[in-house]
């Protein structure tokens, strides 16, 4: 599978007959399949270079060490590893998680950490605990696809705050909060991926971090800081997490999916204690407890493996892939296009030449054996047709160079179409990209 | 830990100051801590015989086989096991799950199975997809504790249907559905644990199964069949799952937590395809995907280990524990008490002599070094003071005999109190059992 299940976005369900259609909860109307899933099923063929997925390159993992760890957890800790655990999570793992967060300036107690099924579950639990239908969630525009799906599943009203190469624009945030306050909207939190943003690749500057926190505190607004990529930095100076400087106003979400493996589904939330209590109860009714086995495996990995050095190795590998992508884009992209230059993470955000439509041209691109995610996937609403997200985490540098070559070929033919007929590929007719019934 | 995290039930939160108290969603009011958690923290001391927890006896697991399986999954399937998977779950595991369900007469396609974080997550996802605030969920009375919490977390109206030693009473179900139809209530599904019920230990008879299905079909009501214990039978003839005879009207929930281990958190839902589509989308926004690693481990266990024989071994072990409990109860319980005689599963449901209060006497019982779950835990509302759930899954036969001896001592002193003063232990004052901030 060469596509990250994260790549999905609301669109109407197919019109299959559903005898239960009258029985679903109102929130289920917000649960809809990816409009590009059918294409991604094609894109997962080996001959296609996928610049779409956000999957880490797990082939770089130390399998011998992991194999030793998992069997020791069974033989030495079986009675605990194979039993139910607590809904908050294993205390030893929560202690290690605090060490990991310390690398980004966070001083936290394991008592305030809850272990979740990836940071995705933390995102779901926070939304479940805070969002009534119609409550407002602020997010960057563009933002993480599945965060949009989760907020929509709880019937939140999603408002995007403008961002640029330095991250979210404080003035835009303040202006929006002022406007929403004036209309009496119930704004519950500001969801942000401030470091190596998915999909934009940009990082909120240190100066802006202070201003964003000041604005949110002034408006008494919780910040939901999602930071899966923070330790994957390939150049530049580390930045402090937002949570490091505002412990009472920030709920912090972390994950081992990118720094170790998504296969264990270990993420976490760090929250003020009153919120943590609610999250633990929500987690209990959502799953009773997470896998004790996986928590002990990750805890033992952090206790016995040189994981900081391991992350350095990952960063060298990813840096080479990022450089391959940026060098190819610099050399080949047509005039009128621009893109971000991420200092870390997995993604480059591209602005296409005037008149090109990333969603409309995707079928042609897949036909040319290259895949990406159209910018429309990262907005609630219809923005982003002039953008695409390119990921450099999964393909090799050679594949990346070839992928960019193929992509540029598609762009050039789209441009000549535009110049000849005044418009490029027509947007697909409704139903052209009806969703597959489940994930690829 | 000698208590199953499943043992928790609504009561008001402690009165700690919470700066976010005005910000939570309405549904968060339904997320409240266990009223008996503080006591269970005491009950987890080694000197206490706990007849409270519903934890399987994982010390009977084949650790050598599991240790070999987990390390082979890393070394031979690492690229898949350590990567993201699909939200529906691993296809090979779903195939094996269909074989497991076949043992109870279910003929199903892997396409209609979704793998979840224990059957608890399946319960949460089904509720999320179907329940708007005020919608009615029918359940047996008594019923599974955390199902009550989950329904409450989605603001469902919970109505209990009377049951006896043959399971839920069809006439009571029909009467309630007729009454609810008359008042125009939106009844979404009937949640049932028909085989070796938690907590009652009883099994719905074959004759009643047909009648319950007929009634639900006539009222166009979905059945949510929760069957974690069905394969743990110690005597009597196997019964067919409800799903086996009504594929279009039943959502079936299964789990490997009792037949293998709760440590991998692998459960599943089998649902009609339209519902399955919704559940997959809900799972995606709730966690992206379950642990690929755990799914491959359980799949490999089912493919390579004689799991049917393993379950037979478990059943011999649990049969001895059940017999120890029933023999002790027969020999020692005071006049005026009665209890169920489960043919499988983990639990015996006790009716206490007139005037005794299982919730009020729990502190005294823990003081006498024996723990149980008061019947009040298994009802939405205040029923069950005259009942208690005793579990025989975790303690050894010797511990069970000693536990029942201690329990009977408490009952006899309660009875003499009652006979002398006209009432037994006074109910605890409000706050006496304020909840711990998180799970024990």
Boltz contact constraints between the chains, C-beta under 6 A:
constraints:
  - contact:
      token1: [A, 4]
      token2: [B, 84]
      max_distance: 6.0
  - contact:
      token1: [A, 5]
      token2: [B, 84]
      max_distance: 6.0
  - contact:
      token1: [A, 5]
      token2: [B, 87]
      max_distance: 6.0
  - contact:
      token1: [A, 5]
      token2: [B, 288]
      max_distance: 6.0
  - contact:
      token1: [A, 5]
      token2: [B, 289]
      max_distance: 6.0
  - contact:
      token1: [A, 18]
      token2: [B, 274]
      max_distance: 6.0
  - contact:
      token1: [A, 20]
      token2: [B, 274]
      max_distance: 6.0
  - contact:
      token1: [A, 20]
      token2: [B, 275]
      max_distance: 6.0
  - contact:
      token1: [A, 25]
      token2: [B, 130]
      max_distance: 6.0
  - contact:
      token1: [A, 25]
      token2: [B, 131]
      max_distance: 6.0
  - contact:
      token1: [A, 25]
      token2: [B, 132]
      max_distance: 6.0
  - contact:
      token1: [A, 26]
      token2: [B, 132]
      max_distance: 6.0
  - contact:
      token1: [A, 28]
      token2: [B, 129]
      max_distance: 6.0
  - contact:
      token1: [A, 28]
      token2: [B, 278]
      max_distance: 6.0
  - contact:
      token1: [A, 31]
      token2: [B, 278]
      max_distance: 6.0
  - contact:
      token1: [A, 31]
      token2: [B, 281]
      max_distance: 6.0
  - contact:
      token1: [A, 31]
      token2: [B, 282]
      max_distance: 6.0
  - contact:
      token1: [A, 55]
      token2: [B, 84]
      max_distance: 6.0
  - contact:
      token1: [A, 58]
      token2: [B, 82]
      max_distance: 6.0
  - contact:
      token1: [A, 58]
      token2: [B, 83]
      max_distance: 6.0
  - contact:
      token1: [A, 61]
      token2: [B, 82]
      max_distance: 6.0
  - contact:
      token1: [A, 63]
      token2: [B, 74]
      max_distance: 6.0
  - contact:
      token1: [A, 63]
      token2: [B, 78]
      max_distance: 6.0
  - contact:
      token1: [A, 66]
      token2: [B, 74]
      max_distance: 6.0
  - contact:
      token1: [A, 67]
      token2: [B, 71]
      max_distance: 6.0
  - contact:
      token1: [A, 67]
      token2: [B, 74]
      max_distance: 6.0
  - contact:
      token1: [A, 67]
      token2: [B, 75]
      max_distance: 6.0
  - contact:
      token1: [A, 70]
      token2: [B, 70]
      max_distance: 6.0
  - contact:
      token1: [A, 70]
      token2: [B, 71]
      max_distance: 6.0
  - contact:
      token1: [A, 70]
      token2: [B, 74]
      max_distance: 6.0
  - contact:
      token1: [A, 71]
      token2: [B, 67]
      max_distance: 6.0
  - contact:
      token1: [A, 71]
      token2: [B, 70]
      max_distance: 6.0
  - contact:
      token1: [A, 71]
      token2: [B, 71]
      max_distance: 6.0
  - contact:
      token1: [A, 74]
      token2: [B, 63]
      max_distance: 6.0
  - contact:
      token1: [A, 74]
      token2: [B, 66]
      max_distance: 6.0
  - contact:
      token1: [A, 74]
      token2: [B, 67]
      max_distance: 6.0
  - contact:
      token1: [A, 74]
      token2: [B, 70]
      max_distance: 6.0
  - contact:
      token1: [A, 75]
      token2: [B, 67]
      max_distance: 6.0
  - contact:
      token1: [A, 78]
      token2: [B, 63]
      max_distance: 6.0
  - contact:
      token1: [A, 81]
      token2: [B, 263]
      max_distance: 6.0
  - contact:
      token1: [A, 82]
      token2: [B, 58]
      max_distance: 6.0
  - contact:
      token1: [A, 82]
      token2: [B, 61]
      max_distance: 6.0
  - contact:
      token1: [A, 82]
      token2: [B, 261]
      max_distance: 6.0
  - contact:
      token1: [A, 82]
      token2: [B, 263]
      max_distance: 6.0
  - contact:
      token1: [A, 83]
      token2: [B, 58]
      max_distance: 6.0
  - contact:
      token1: [A, 83]
      token2: [B, 263]
      max_distance: 6.0
  - contact:
      token1: [A, 84]
      token2: [B, 4]
      max_distance: 6.0
  - contact:
      token1: [A, 84]
      token2: [B, 5]
      max_distance: 6.0
  - contact:
      token1: [A, 84]
      token2: [B, 55]
      max_distance: 6.0
  - contact:
      token1: [A, 84]
      token2: [B, 262]
      max_distance: 6.0
  - contact:
      token1: [A, 86]
      token2: [B, 439]
      max_distance: 6.0
  - contact:
      token1: [A, 87]
      token2: [B, 5]
      max_distance: 6.0
  - contact:
      token1: [A, 87]
      token2: [B, 439]
      max_distance: 6.0
  - contact:
      token1: [A, 88]
      token2: [B, 438]
      max_distance: 6.0
  - contact:
      token1: [A, 117]
      token2: [B, 117]
      max_distance: 6.0
  - contact:
      token1: [A, 117]
      token2: [B, 287]
      max_distance: 6.0
  - contact:
      token1: [A, 118]
      token2: [B, 287]
      max_distance: 6.0
  - contact:
      token1: [A, 118]
      token2: [B, 288]
      max_distance: 6.0
  - contact:
      token1: [A, 120]
      token2: [B, 287]
      max_distance: 6.0
  - contact:
      token1: [A, 120]
      token2: [B, 288]
      max_distance: 6.0
  - contact:
      token1: [A, 121]
      token2: [B, 287]
      max_distance: 6.0
  - contact:
      token1: [A, 124]
      token2: [B, 286]
      max_distance: 6.0
  - contact:
      token1: [A, 129]
      token2: [B, 28]
      max_distance: 6.0
  - contact:
      token1: [A, 130]
      token2: [B, 25]
      max_distance: 6.0
  - contact:
      token1: [A, 131]
      token2: [B, 25]
      max_distance: 6.0
  - contact:
      token1: [A, 132]
      token2: [B, 25]
      max_distance: 6.0
  - contact:
      token1: [A, 132]
      token2: [B, 26]
      max_distance: 6.0
  - contact:
      token1: [A, 149]
      token2: [B, 285]
      max_distance: 6.0
  - contact:
      token1: [A, 150]
      token2: [B, 285]
      max_distance: 6.0
  - contact:
      token1: [A, 153]
      token2: [B, 285]
      max_distance: 6.0
  - contact:
      token1: [A, 261]
      token2: [B, 82]
      max_distance: 6.0
  - contact:
      token1: [A, 262]
      token2: [B, 84]
      max_distance: 6.0
  - contact:
      token1: [A, 263]
      token2: [B, 81]
      max_distance: 6.0
  - contact:
      token1: [A, 263]
      token2: [B, 82]
      max_distance: 6.0
  - contact:
      token1: [A, 263]
      token2: [B, 83]
      max_distance: 6.0
  - contact:
      token1: [A, 263]
      token2: [B, 292]
      max_distance: 6.0
  - contact:
      token1: [A, 263]
      token2: [B, 293]
      max_distance: 6.0
  - contact:
      token1: [A, 264]
      token2: [B, 291]
      max_distance: 6.0
  - contact:
      token1: [A, 264]
      token2: [B, 293]
      max_distance: 6.0
  - contact:
      token1: [A, 265]
      token2: [B, 291]
      max_distance: 6.0
  - contact:
      token1: [A, 274]
      token2: [B, 18]
      max_distance: 6.0
  - contact:
      token1: [A, 274]
      token2: [B, 20]
      max_distance: 6.0
  - contact:
      token1: [A, 275]
      token2: [B, 20]
      max_distance: 6.0
  - contact:
      token1: [A, 277]
      token2: [B, 437]
      max_distance: 6.0
  - contact:
      token1: [A, 278]
      token2: [B, 28]
      max_distance: 6.0
  - contact:
      token1: [A, 278]
      token2: [B, 31]
      max_distance: 6.0
  - contact:
      token1: [A, 280]
      token2: [B, 438]
      max_distance: 6.0
  - contact:
      token1: [A, 281]
      token2: [B, 31]
      max_distance: 6.0
  - contact:
      token1: [A, 282]
      token2: [B, 31]
      max_distance: 6.0
  - contact:
      token1: [A, 285]
      token2: [B, 149]
      max_distance: 6.0
  - contact:
      token1: [A, 285]
      token2: [B, 150]
      max_distance: 6.0
  - contact:
      token1: [A, 285]
      token2: [B, 153]
      max_distance: 6.0
  - contact:
      token1: [A, 286]
      token2: [B, 124]
      max_distance: 6.0
  - contact:
      token1: [A, 287]
      token2: [B, 117]
      max_distance: 6.0
  - contact:
      token1: [A, 287]
      token2: [B, 118]
      max_distance: 6.0
  - contact:
      token1: [A, 287]
      token2: [B, 120]
      max_distance: 6.0
  - contact:
      token1: [A, 287]
      token2: [B, 121]
      max_distance: 6.0
  - contact:
      token1: [A, 288]
      token2: [B, 5]
      max_distance: 6.0
  - contact:
      token1: [A, 288]
      token2: [B, 118]
      max_distance: 6.0
  - contact:
      token1: [A, 288]
      token2: [B, 120]
      max_distance: 6.0
  - contact:
      token1: [A, 289]
      token2: [B, 5]
      max_distance: 6.0
  - contact:
      token1: [A, 291]
      token2: [B, 264]
      max_distance: 6.0
  - contact:
      token1: [A, 291]
      token2: [B, 265]
      max_distance: 6.0
  - contact:
      token1: [A, 291]
      token2: [B, 294]
      max_distance: 6.0
  - contact:
      token1: [A, 292]
      token2: [B, 263]
      max_distance: 6.0
  - contact:
      token1: [A, 293]
      token2: [B, 263]
      max_distance: 6.0
  - contact:
      token1: [A, 293]
      token2: [B, 264]
      max_distance: 6.0
  - contact:
      token1: [A, 294]
      token2: [B, 291]
      max_distance: 6.0
  - contact:
      token1: [A, 437]
      token2: [B, 277]
      max_distance: 6.0
  - contact:
      token1: [A, 438]
      token2: [B, 88]
      max_distance: 6.0
  - contact:
      token1: [A, 438]
      token2: [B, 280]
      max_distance: 6.0
  - contact:
      token1: [A, 439]
      token2: [B, 86]
      max_distance: 6.0
  - contact:
      token1: [A, 439]
      token2: [B, 87]
      max_distance: 6.0
  - contact:
      token1: [A, 439]
      token2: [B, 88]
      max_distance: 6.0
